[in-house]
Amino acid sequence: MSPSPAARSRGGNPGPRVALLGKPVAESLSPRMQNAAFAAAGLDWEYVALEVSPEELEPTVRRLVEEGWAGANVTIPHKRAAAALSDEAEGEAVNTLVFRDGRVLGFNTDKEIVAGIEAERVCLIGAGGAAEALLPGLSGQVRMFSRSGEWPPDAADADLIVNATPVRDELLAEPRSGQTVVDLAYRGDGRPTALVAAARDAGCVVVDGYEALVRQGAASFSLWTGRPAPVEAMRSAVGLVP
């Protein structure tokens, strides 16, 4: 891992920096969104995407702490591992790290994606760290589906469908009118995923990957900076309009 060209160009005393740690991260909209948020808040901060393999995660985090970074977001496939290496962790999977006094604090802001969504029966697609992080925010009876366990997903009696996998092109469940659909996956070019397109066609209430990104990202912003997130600037940065 090396500092980004943008970080190097800021000279020897850059402002606080935050990293995105995952693999892959090339198509992530988090840097665009968080840098727009920092600018809107008048903060001289920088958010940098770093592609990190599983074996590189812990040494990378330790290096960021030593170099004085403010924190990090953690994405696929590191959410469970990030919780394990944290000095304090909010659950078994975390997506946000705050570096404070040499310590690593792990937080789960993914649960904000589904906060307030009432459901009696949930079809949760995925069994990795992303699904684990959503569980504390889900109400009702949750039935989890994964290719290594129960498959294919059965959403027939669910009132909430959640896709917590990176699958964008395959319709993993058939939504119907009256359901709410949450899809964590998104495309970098703004086109809807197969699930989001089908859900909109069916007249479902939809939280797409862009809105999901903003919901968790706003909570992460506040943890790092101690300030309210400029949510409208973040929504605009990922192509959401009022």
PyRosetta script that sets phi, psi and omega in degrees:
from pyrosetta import init, pose_from_sequence

init()
pose = pose_from_sequence("MSPSPAARSRGGNPGPRVALLGKPVAESLSPRMQNAAFAAAGLDWEYVALEVSPEELEPTVRRLVEEGWAGANVTIPHKRAAAALSDEAEGEAVNTLVFRDGRVLGFNTDKEIVAGIEAERVCLIGAGGAAEALLPGLSGQVRMFSRSGEWPPDAADADLIVNATPVRDELLAEPRSGQTVVDLAYRGDGRPTALVAAARDAGCVVVDGYEALVRQGAASFSLWTGRPAPVEAMRSAVGLVP")
pose.set_psi(1, 133.0)
pose.set_omega(1, 176.7)
pose.set_phi(2, -132.8)
pose.set_psi(2, 157.4)
pose.set_omega(2, 179.9)
pose.set_phi(3, -61.3)
pose.set_psi(3, 147.6)
pose.set_omega(3, 179.4)
pose.set_phi(4, -68.5)
pose.set_psi(4, 158.2)
pose.set_omega(4, 174.5)
pose.set_phi(5, -54.7)
pose.set_psi(5, -37.8)
pose.set_omega(5, -179.8)
pose.set_phi(6, -63.8)
pose.set_psi(6, -40.7)
pose.set_omega(6, 180.0)
pose.set_phi(7, -66.9)
pose.set_psi(7, -41.1)
pose.set_omega(7, -179.9)
pose.set_phi(8, -64.7)
pose.set_psi(8, -34.6)
pose.set_omega(8, -175.9)
pose.set_phi(9, -71.4)
pose.set_psi(9, -11.9)
pose.set_omega(9, -176.9)
pose.set_phi(10, -88.1)
pose.set_psi(10, 3.3)
pose.set_omega(10, 175.9)
pose.set_phi(11, 87.4)
pose.set_psi(11, -166.5)
pose.set_omega(11, -172.7)
pose.set_phi(12, -78.5)
pose.set_psi(12, -15.3)
pose.set_omega(12, -177.2)
pose.set_phi(13, -125.9)
pose.set_psi(13, 67.9)
pose.set_omega(13, -180.0)
pose.set_phi(14, -68.5)
pose.set_psi(14, 158.6)
pose.set_omega(14, 174.3)
pose.set_phi(15, -70.7)
pose.set_psi(15, 179.9)
pose.set_omega(15, 179.7)
pose.set_phi(16, -55.1)
pose.set_psi(16, 144.4)
pose.set_omega(16, -179.9)
pose.set_phi(17, -124.6)
pose.set_psi(17, 148.7)
pose.set_omega(17, 177.0)
pose.set_phi(18, -129.1)
pose.set_psi(18, 140.6)
pose.set_omega(18, -178.0)
pose.set_phi(19, -110.9)
pose.set_psi(19, 153.1)
pose.set_omega(19, 165.3)
pose.set_phi(20, -107.4)
pose.set_psi(20, 121.1)
pose.set_omega(20, -177.1)
pose.set_phi(21, -112.2)
pose.set_psi(21, 121.2)
pose.set_omega(21, 179.4)
pose.set_phi(22, -177.9)
pose.set_psi(22, -178.9)
pose.set_omega(22, 176.0)
pose.set_phi(23, -159.2)
pose.set_psi(23, 107.8)
pose.set_omega(23, 7.5)
pose.set_phi(24, -90.8)
pose.set_psi(24, 162.9)
pose.set_omega(24, 176.6)
pose.set_phi(25, -131.3)
pose.set_psi(25, -0.3)
pose.set_omega(25, -172.7)
pose.set_phi(26, -59.3)
pose.set_psi(26, -34.3)
pose.set_omega(26, -176.7)
pose.set_phi(27, -96.5)
pose.set_psi(27, 5.3)
pose.set_omega(27, -178.1)
pose.set_phi(28, -66.7)
pose.set_psi(28, 138.3)
pose.set_omega(28, 175.2)
pose.set_phi(29, -92.4)
pose.set_psi(29, 0.2)
pose.set_omega(29, -178.9)
pose.set_phi(30, -59.3)
pose.set_psi(30, -43.5)
pose.set_omega(30, 178.5)
pose.set_phi(31, -60.4)
pose.set_psi(31, -44.2)
pose.set_omega(31, 178.1)
pose.set_phi(32, -60.2)
pose.set_psi(32, -45.0)
pose.set_omega(32, -177.0)
pose.set_phi(33, -67.5)
pose.set_psi(33, -48.7)
pose.set_omega(33, -176.0)
pose.set_phi(34, -71.7)
pose.set_psi(34, -35.8)
pose.set_omega(34, 176.8)
pose.set_phi(35, -67.0)
pose.set_psi(35, -34.8)
pose.set_omega(35, 174.2)
pose.set_phi(36, -64.8)
pose.set_psi(36, -38.2)
pose.set_omega(36, 179.1)
pose.set_phi(37, -66.0)
pose.set_psi(37, -44.0)
pose.set_omega(37, 178.1)
pose.set_phi(38, -60.3)
pose.set_psi(38, -43.5)
pose.set_omega(38, 180.0)
pose.set_phi(39, -63.5)
pose.set_psi(39, -43.6)
pose.set_omega(39, -179.1)
pose.set_phi(40, -64.1)
pose.set_psi(40, -30.6)
pose.set_omega(40, -179.8)
pose.set_phi(41, -87.6)
pose.set_psi(41, -1.2)
pose.set_omega(41, -180.0)
pose.set_phi(42, 72.2)
pose.set_psi(42, 29.4)
pose.set_omega(42, -178.2)
pose.set_phi(43, -104.2)
pose.set_psi(43, 134.7)
pose.set_omega(43, 176.7)
pose.set_phi(44, -87.6)
pose.set_psi(44, 63.3)
pose.set_omega(44, 179.5)
pose.set_phi(45, -113.0)
pose.set_psi(45, 162.8)
pose.set_omega(45, 177.6)
pose.set_phi(46, -137.6)
pose.set_psi(46, 140.6)
pose.set_omega(46, 178.9)
pose.set_phi(47, -116.6)
pose.set_psi(47, 125.0)
pose.set_omega(47, -171.5)
pose.set_phi(48, -126.8)
pose.set_psi(48, 131.5)
pose.set_omega(48, 176.3)
pose.set_phi(49, -85.9)
pose.set_psi(49, 130.3)
pose.set_omega(49, 179.1)
pose.set_phi(50, -126.7)
pose.set_psi(50, 119.8)
pose.set_omega(50, 177.3)
pose.set_phi(51, -79.7)
pose.set_psi(51, 120.2)
pose.set_omega(51, -172.2)
pose.set_phi(52, -132.3)
pose.set_psi(52, 126.8)
pose.set_omega(52, 177.8)
pose.set_phi(53, -79.2)
pose.set_psi(53, 163.8)
pose.set_omega(53, -179.2)
pose.set_phi(54, -54.5)
pose.set_psi(54, -41.5)
pose.set_omega(54, -178.3)
pose.set_phi(55, -72.0)
pose.set_psi(55, -17.7)
pose.set_omega(55, 179.3)
pose.set_phi(56, -91.2)
pose.set_psi(56, -9.8)
pose.set_omega(56, -170.5)
pose.set_phi(57, -61.0)
pose.set_psi(57, -56.1)
pose.set_omega(57, -175.5)
pose.set_phi(58, -61.9)
pose.set_psi(58, -47.8)
pose.set_omega(58, 178.5)
pose.set_phi(59, -62.9)
pose.set_psi(59, -31.9)
pose.set_omega(59, 177.6)
pose.set_phi(60, -66.6)
pose.set_psi(60, -45.2)
pose.set_omega(60, 178.6)
pose.set_phi(61, -60.8)
pose.set_psi(61, -44.4)
pose.set_omega(61, 179.6)
pose.set_phi(62, -61.2)
pose.set_psi(62, -38.7)
pose.set_omega(62, 179.3)
pose.set_phi(63, -66.7)
pose.set_psi(63, -42.0)
pose.set_omega(63, 178.8)
pose.set_phi(64, -61.1)
pose.set_psi(64, -41.0)
pose.set_omega(64, 178.3)
pose.set_phi(65, -61.7)
pose.set_psi(65, -46.2)
pose.set_omega(65, -178.8)
pose.set_phi(66, -63.7)
pose.set_psi(66, -33.8)
pose.set_omega(66, -178.0)
pose.set_phi(67, -84.5)
pose.set_psi(67, -2.3)
pose.set_omega(67, 174.5)
pose.set_phi(68, 85.5)
pose.set_psi(68, 20.5)
pose.set_omega(68, 175.1)
pose.set_phi(69, -65.2)
pose.set_psi(69, 155.2)
pose.set_omega(69, -177.2)
pose.set_phi(70, -80.4)
pose.set_psi(70, -29.6)
pose.set_omega(70, -177.6)
pose.set_phi(71, 168.2)
pose.set_psi(71, -162.7)
pose.set_omega(71, -176.6)
pose.set_phi(72, -160.5)
pose.set_psi(72, 156.0)
pose.set_omega(72, 161.4)
pose.set_phi(73, -98.6)
pose.set_psi(73, 149.5)
pose.set_omega(73, 179.2)
pose.set_phi(74, -125.1)
pose.set_psi(74, 128.9)
pose.set_omega(74, 179.6)
pose.set_phi(75, -126.1)
pose.set_psi(75, -170.0)
pose.set_omega(75, -177.9)
pose.set_phi(76, -50.4)
pose.set_psi(76, 132.7)
pose.set_omega(76, 3.7)
pose.set_phi(77, -108.2)
pose.set_psi(77, 33.7)
pose.set_omega(77, -163.4)
pose.set_phi(78, -107.3)
pose.set_psi(78, 4.2)
pose.set_omega(78, -168.8)
pose.set_phi(79, -65.7)
pose.set_psi(79, -38.7)
pose.set_omega(79, 178.1)
pose.set_phi(80, -73.1)
pose.set_psi(80, -41.5)
pose.set_omega(80, 179.8)
pose.set_phi(81, -63.9)
pose.set_psi(81, -36.1)
pose.set_omega(81, 178.8)
pose.set_phi(82, -64.8)
pose.set_psi(82, -38.1)
pose.set_omega(82, 176.6)
pose.set_phi(83, -64.0)
pose.set_psi(83, -40.6)
pose.set_omega(83, -177.5)
pose.set_phi(84, -66.2)
pose.set_psi(84, -33.1)
pose.set_omega(84, -177.5)
pose.set_phi(85, -90.0)
pose.set_psi(85, -6.6)
pose.set_omega(85, 179.6)
pose.set_phi(86, -73.0)
pose.set_psi(86, 147.2)
pose.set_omega(86, 173.8)
pose.set_phi(87, -69.7)
pose.set_psi(87, -34.6)
pose.set_omega(87, 171.6)
pose.set_phi(88, -137.3)
pose.set_psi(88, 137.1)
pose.set_omega(88, -177.8)
pose.set_phi(89, -136.3)
pose.set_psi(89, 140.4)
pose.set_omega(89, 177.3)
pose.set_phi(90, -89.6)
pose.set_psi(90, 78.4)
pose.set_omega(90, 179.7)
pose.set_phi(91, 98.3)
pose.set_psi(91, -173.1)
pose.set_omega(91, -174.4)
pose.set_phi(92, -86.9)
pose.set_psi(92, -10.1)
pose.set_omega(92, 177.9)
pose.set_phi(93, -142.7)
pose.set_psi(93, 132.8)
pose.set_omega(93, -179.8)
pose.set_phi(94, -130.5)
pose.set_psi(94, 154.0)
pose.set_omega(94, 177.7)
pose.set_phi(95, -121.3)
pose.set_psi(95, -3.9)
pose.set_omega(95, -177.7)
pose.set_phi(96, -133.7)
pose.set_psi(96, 129.5)
pose.set_omega(96, 176.8)
pose.set_phi(97, -115.2)
pose.set_psi(97, 135.5)
pose.set_omega(97, 173.7)
pose.set_phi(98, -117.7)
pose.set_psi(98, 127.2)
pose.set_omega(98, 180.0)
pose.set_phi(99, -98.9)
pose.set_psi(99, 117.9)
pose.set_omega(99, -174.4)
pose.set_phi(100, -140.8)
pose.set_psi(100, 120.3)
pose.set_omega(100, 178.0)
pose.set_phi(101, 54.2)
pose.set_psi(101, 40.4)
pose.set_omega(101, 177.8)
pose.set_phi(102, 79.2)
pose.set_psi(102, 2.1)
pose.set_omega(102, -178.8)
pose.set_phi(103, -107.6)
pose.set_psi(103, 154.7)
pose.set_omega(103, 178.8)
pose.set_phi(104, -107.9)
pose.set_psi(104, 116.9)
pose.set_omega(104, 179.4)
pose.set_phi(105, -108.9)
pose.set_psi(105, 124.8)
pose.set_omega(105, -176.8)
pose.set_phi(106, -104.1)
pose.set_psi(106, 129.9)
pose.set_omega(106, -178.9)
pose.set_phi(107, -125.7)
pose.set_psi(107, 153.1)
pose.set_omega(107, 178.7)
pose.set_phi(108, -111.5)
pose.set_psi(108, 96.2)
pose.set_omega(108, 174.8)
pose.set_phi(109, -93.6)
pose.set_psi(109, -4.8)
pose.set_omega(109, 176.8)
pose.set_phi(110, -61.2)
pose.set_psi(110, -29.8)
pose.set_omega(110, -178.4)
pose.set_phi(111, -63.7)
pose.set_psi(111, -20.5)
pose.set_omega(111, 177.8)
pose.set_phi(112, -66.3)
pose.set_psi(112, -21.0)
pose.set_omega(112, -179.5)
pose.set_phi(113, -62.4)
pose.set_psi(113, -37.6)
pose.set_omega(113, -176.0)
pose.set_phi(114, -109.7)
pose.set_psi(114, 4.0)
pose.set_omega(114, -179.7)
pose.set_phi(115, -59.9)
pose.set_psi(115, 132.3)
pose.set_omega(115, 177.0)
pose.set_phi(116, 87.3)
pose.set_psi(116, -5.6)
pose.set_omega(116, 177.4)
pose.set_phi(117, -85.5)
pose.set_psi(117, 113.8)
pose.set_omega(117, -179.4)
pose.set_phi(118, -85.0)
pose.set_psi(118, 132.0)
pose.set_omega(118, 179.0)
pose.set_phi(119, -153.1)
pose.set_psi(119, 143.8)
pose.set_omega(119, 175.2)
pose.set_phi(120, -93.6)
pose.set_psi(120, -33.5)
pose.set_omega(120, -179.1)
pose.set_phi(121, -135.3)
pose.set_psi(121, 125.9)
pose.set_omega(121, -175.3)
pose.set_phi(122, -117.0)
pose.set_psi(122, 129.7)
pose.set_omega(122, 170.4)
pose.set_phi(123, -99.2)
pose.set_psi(123, 104.7)
pose.set_omega(123, -178.3)
pose.set_phi(124, -103.1)
pose.set_psi(124, 114.9)
pose.set_omega(124, -177.3)
pose.set_phi(125, -97.5)
pose.set_psi(125, 116.3)
pose.set_omega(125, -177.7)
pose.set_phi(126, 120.5)
pose.set_psi(126, 150.5)
pose.set_omega(126, -179.5)
pose.set_phi(127, -138.0)
pose.set_psi(127, 18.7)
pose.set_omega(127, 179.7)
pose.set_phi(128, -91.5)
pose.set_psi(128, -160.7)
pose.set_omega(128, -178.2)
pose.set_phi(129, -62.9)
pose.set_psi(129, -34.6)
pose.set_omega(129, 179.5)
pose.set_phi(130, -64.5)
pose.set_psi(130, -44.3)
pose.set_omega(130, 177.3)
pose.set_phi(131, -64.7)
pose.set_psi(131, -42.4)
pose.set_omega(131, 178.7)
pose.set_phi(132, -58.3)
pose.set_psi(132, -41.1)
pose.set_omega(132, -177.9)
pose.set_phi(133, -69.3)
pose.set_psi(133, -28.0)
pose.set_omega(133, -179.6)
pose.set_phi(134, -78.2)
pose.set_psi(134, -25.5)
pose.set_omega(134, -172.7)
pose.set_phi(135, -52.9)
pose.set_psi(135, -42.7)
pose.set_omega(135, -178.9)
pose.set_phi(136, -63.4)
pose.set_psi(136, -21.9)
pose.set_omega(136, -178.8)
pose.set_phi(137, -93.9)
pose.set_psi(137, -5.7)
pose.set_omega(137, -176.2)
pose.set_phi(138, -91.7)
pose.set_psi(138, 134.3)
pose.set_omega(138, 175.6)
pose.set_phi(139, -100.1)
pose.set_psi(139, 163.7)
pose.set_omega(139, 176.9)
pose.set_phi(140, 81.3)
pose.set_psi(140, -171.3)
pose.set_omega(140, -180.0)
pose.set_phi(141, -83.4)
pose.set_psi(141, 123.1)
pose.set_omega(141, -177.1)
pose.set_phi(142, -104.3)
pose.set_psi(142, 125.1)
pose.set_omega(142, 175.1)
pose.set_phi(143, -111.3)
pose.set_psi(143, 118.4)
pose.set_omega(143, -173.7)
pose.set_phi(144, -100.0)
pose.set_psi(144, 136.0)
pose.set_omega(144, -179.6)
pose.set_phi(145, -123.3)
pose.set_psi(145, 137.6)
pose.set_omega(145, 175.0)
pose.set_phi(146, -152.4)
pose.set_psi(146, 157.7)
pose.set_omega(146, -178.8)
pose.set_phi(147, -66.2)
pose.set_psi(147, -21.0)
pose.set_omega(147, 177.5)
pose.set_phi(148, -92.0)
pose.set_psi(148, -2.1)
pose.set_omega(148, 179.7)
pose.set_phi(149, -132.9)
pose.set_psi(149, -123.4)
pose.set_omega(149, 179.2)
pose.set_phi(150, -76.2)
pose.set_psi(150, 127.4)
pose.set_omega(150, -174.9)
pose.set_phi(151, -158.4)
pose.set_psi(151, 143.9)
pose.set_omega(151, 2.0)
pose.set_phi(152, -80.9)
pose.set_psi(152, 168.4)
pose.set_omega(152, 178.5)
pose.set_phi(153, -61.3)
pose.set_psi(153, 140.1)
pose.set_omega(153, 177.1)
pose.set_phi(154, -119.2)
pose.set_psi(154, 105.5)
pose.set_omega(154, -177.8)
pose.set_phi(155, -107.2)
pose.set_psi(155, 13.4)
pose.set_omega(155, -172.9)
pose.set_phi(156, -58.6)
pose.set_psi(156, -40.1)
pose.set_omega(156, -177.2)
pose.set_phi(157, -106.2)
pose.set_psi(157, 11.2)
pose.set_omega(157, -178.6)
pose.set_phi(158, -86.6)
pose.set_psi(158, 147.4)
pose.set_omega(158, 170.0)
pose.set_phi(159, -104.2)
pose.set_psi(159, -4.9)
pose.set_omega(159, 174.0)
pose.set_phi(160, -137.4)
pose.set_psi(160, 126.6)
pose.set_omega(160, 174.0)
pose.set_phi(161, -111.5)
pose.set_psi(161, 129.0)
pose.set_omega(161, 178.5)
pose.set_phi(162, -126.3)
pose.set_psi(162, 122.8)
pose.set_omega(162, 173.8)
pose.set_phi(163, -98.6)
pose.set_psi(163, 109.1)
pose.set_omega(163, 178.6)
pose.set_phi(164, -108.0)
pose.set_psi(164, 32.8)
pose.set_omega(164, 175.3)
pose.set_phi(165, -118.0)
pose.set_psi(165, 166.9)
pose.set_omega(165, 177.2)
pose.set_phi(166, -84.5)
pose.set_psi(166, 7.4)
pose.set_omega(166, -176.7)
pose.set_phi(167, -67.9)
pose.set_psi(167, 126.4)
pose.set_omega(167, -177.1)
pose.set_phi(168, -116.2)
pose.set_psi(168, -31.5)
pose.set_omega(168, -169.5)
pose.set_phi(169, -99.2)
pose.set_psi(169, -16.6)
pose.set_omega(169, -178.2)
pose.set_phi(170, -102.3)
pose.set_psi(170, 133.0)
pose.set_omega(170, 177.6)
pose.set_phi(171, -82.8)
pose.set_psi(171, 101.4)
pose.set_omega(171, -173.5)
pose.set_phi(172, -80.5)
pose.set_psi(172, -20.9)
pose.set_omega(172, 177.0)
pose.set_phi(173, -149.2)
pose.set_psi(173, 148.8)
pose.set_omega(173, -178.0)
pose.set_phi(174, -96.6)
pose.set_psi(174, 106.2)
pose.set_omega(174, -179.1)
pose.set_phi(175, -75.7)
pose.set_psi(175, 156.6)
pose.set_omega(175, 178.0)
pose.set_phi(176, -135.0)
pose.set_psi(176, 162.7)
pose.set_omega(176, 179.5)
pose.set_phi(177, -56.0)
pose.set_psi(177, 139.0)
pose.set_omega(177, -179.9)
pose.set_phi(178, 98.6)
pose.set_psi(178, -13.9)
pose.set_omega(178, 178.8)
pose.set_phi(179, -91.8)
pose.set_psi(179, 157.8)
pose.set_omega(179, 168.4)
pose.set_phi(180, -104.6)
pose.set_psi(180, 138.2)
pose.set_omega(180, -178.1)
pose.set_phi(181, -125.0)
pose.set_psi(181, 128.3)
pose.set_omega(181, 175.4)
pose.set_phi(182, -119.2)
pose.set_psi(182, 125.5)
pose.set_omega(182, 179.9)
pose.set_phi(183, -124.6)
pose.set_psi(183, 117.0)
pose.set_omega(183, 178.9)
pose.set_phi(184, -74.9)
pose.set_psi(184, -22.8)
pose.set_omega(184, -177.6)
pose.set_phi(185, -76.1)
pose.set_psi(185, 151.2)
pose.set_omega(185, 174.8)
pose.set_phi(186, -153.9)
pose.set_psi(186, 164.5)
pose.set_omega(186, 175.9)
pose.set_phi(187, -105.1)
pose.set_psi(187, 146.7)
pose.set_omega(187, 179.5)
pose.set_phi(188, -67.9)
pose.set_psi(188, -18.6)
pose.set_omega(188, -175.9)
pose.set_phi(189, -97.5)
pose.set_psi(189, 4.8)
pose.set_omega(189, 176.0)
pose.set_phi(190, 91.0)
pose.set_psi(190, -10.9)
pose.set_omega(190, 178.6)
pose.set_phi(191, -69.9)
pose.set_psi(191, 145.4)
pose.set_omega(191, -179.5)
pose.set_phi(192, -71.6)
pose.set_psi(192, 153.5)
pose.set_omega(192, 172.0)
pose.set_phi(193, -71.8)
pose.set_psi(193, 168.6)
pose.set_omega(193, 178.7)
pose.set_phi(194, -59.7)
pose.set_psi(194, -40.5)
pose.set_omega(194, -178.9)
pose.set_phi(195, -68.1)
pose.set_psi(195, -44.9)
pose.set_omega(195, -179.5)
pose.set_phi(196, -63.6)
pose.set_psi(196, -42.5)
pose.set_omega(196, 179.3)
pose.set_phi(197, -61.2)
pose.set_psi(197, -44.7)
pose.set_omega(197, -179.8)
pose.set_phi(198, -66.5)
pose.set_psi(198, -37.9)
pose.set_omega(198, -179.6)
pose.set_phi(199, -66.6)
pose.set_psi(199, -40.8)
pose.set_omega(199, 177.7)
pose.set_phi(200, -66.5)
pose.set_psi(200, -40.0)
pose.set_omega(200, 177.8)
pose.set_phi(201, -62.0)
pose.set_psi(201, -33.4)
pose.set_omega(201, -178.5)
pose.set_phi(202, -83.6)
pose.set_psi(202, -6.3)
pose.set_omega(202, -179.7)
pose.set_phi(203, 82.4)
pose.set_psi(203, 23.0)
pose.set_omega(203, 179.9)
pose.set_phi(204, -75.8)
pose.set_psi(204, 159.1)
pose.set_omega(204, 164.9)
pose.set_phi(205, -76.5)
pose.set_psi(205, 128.4)
pose.set_omega(205, -171.2)
pose.set_phi(206, -124.9)
pose.set_psi(206, 132.2)
pose.set_omega(206, 165.6)
pose.set_phi(207, -113.3)
pose.set_psi(207, 104.5)
pose.set_omega(207, -176.3)
pose.set_phi(208, -84.9)
pose.set_psi(208, 179.3)
pose.set_omega(208, -175.3)
pose.set_phi(209, -63.8)
pose.set_psi(209, -28.6)
pose.set_omega(209, 179.5)
pose.set_phi(210, -71.0)
pose.set_psi(210, -45.3)
pose.set_omega(210, 177.4)
pose.set_phi(211, -65.4)
pose.set_psi(211, -39.7)
pose.set_omega(211, 177.1)
pose.set_phi(212, -60.4)
pose.set_psi(212, -41.6)
pose.set_omega(212, 179.4)
pose.set_phi(213, -60.5)
pose.set_psi(213, -43.4)
pose.set_omega(213, -179.7)
pose.set_phi(214, -66.1)
pose.set_psi(214, -42.5)
pose.set_omega(214, -177.6)
pose.set_phi(215, -60.5)
pose.set_psi(215, -47.7)
pose.set_omega(215, 180.0)
pose.set_phi(216, -74.7)
pose.set_psi(216, -34.7)
pose.set_omega(216, -177.8)
pose.set_phi(217, -67.4)
pose.set_psi(217, -35.4)
pose.set_omega(217, 178.5)
pose.set_phi(218, -64.3)
pose.set_psi(218, -41.2)
pose.set_omega(218, 178.4)
pose.set_phi(219, -66.7)
pose.set_psi(219, -38.1)
pose.set_omega(219, 177.4)
pose.set_phi(220, -64.1)
pose.set_psi(220, -44.7)
pose.set_omega(220, 178.9)
pose.set_phi(221, -52.7)
pose.set_psi(221, -46.9)
pose.set_omega(221, -177.8)
pose.set_phi(222, -66.3)
pose.set_psi(222, -35.4)
pose.set_omega(222, 177.7)
pose.set_phi(223, -65.0)
pose.set_psi(223, -41.7)
pose.set_omega(223, -179.6)
pose.set_phi(224, -71.4)
pose.set_psi(224, -44.4)
pose.set_omega(224, -168.9)
pose.set_phi(225, -97.7)
pose.set_psi(225, -21.4)
pose.set_omega(225, -173.9)
pose.set_phi(226, 75.0)
pose.set_psi(226, 15.9)
pose.set_omega(226, -178.4)
pose.set_phi(227, -122.4)
pose.set_psi(227, 157.0)
pose.set_omega(227, 172.2)
pose.set_phi(228, -63.8)
pose.set_psi(228, 143.1)
pose.set_omega(228, -179.4)
pose.set_phi(229, -77.7)
pose.set_psi(229, 139.8)
pose.set_omega(229, 173.2)
pose.set_phi(230, -78.5)
pose.set_psi(230, 79.3)
pose.set_omega(230, -168.0)
pose.set_phi(231, -60.4)
pose.set_psi(231, -40.6)
pose.set_omega(231, -177.9)
pose.set_phi(232, -64.9)
pose.set_psi(232, -36.9)
pose.set_omega(232, 176.1)
pose.set_phi(233, -64.9)
pose.set_psi(233, -36.5)
pose.set_omega(233, 179.2)
pose.set_phi(234, -68.9)
pose.set_psi(234, -42.3)
pose.set_omega(234, 179.7)
pose.set_phi(235, -64.5)
pose.set_psi(235, -41.5)
pose.set_omega(235, 179.4)
pose.set_phi(236, -64.3)
pose.set_psi(236, -36.7)
pose.set_omega(236, -177.8)
pose.set_phi(237, -64.8)
pose.set_psi(237, -28.1)
pose.set_omega(237, 179.5)
pose.set_phi(238, -100.6)
pose.set_psi(238, 10.1)
pose.set_omega(238, 173.2)
pose.set_phi(239, 92.0)
pose.set_psi(239, 8.4)
pose.set_omega(239, 176.6)
pose.set_phi(240, -85.4)
pose.set_psi(240, 137.1)
pose.set_omega(240, -179.5)
pose.set_phi(241, -113.4)
pose.set_psi(241, 150.4)
pose.set_omega(241, -178.3)
pose.set_phi(242, -59.8)
pose.dump_pdb("model.pdb")
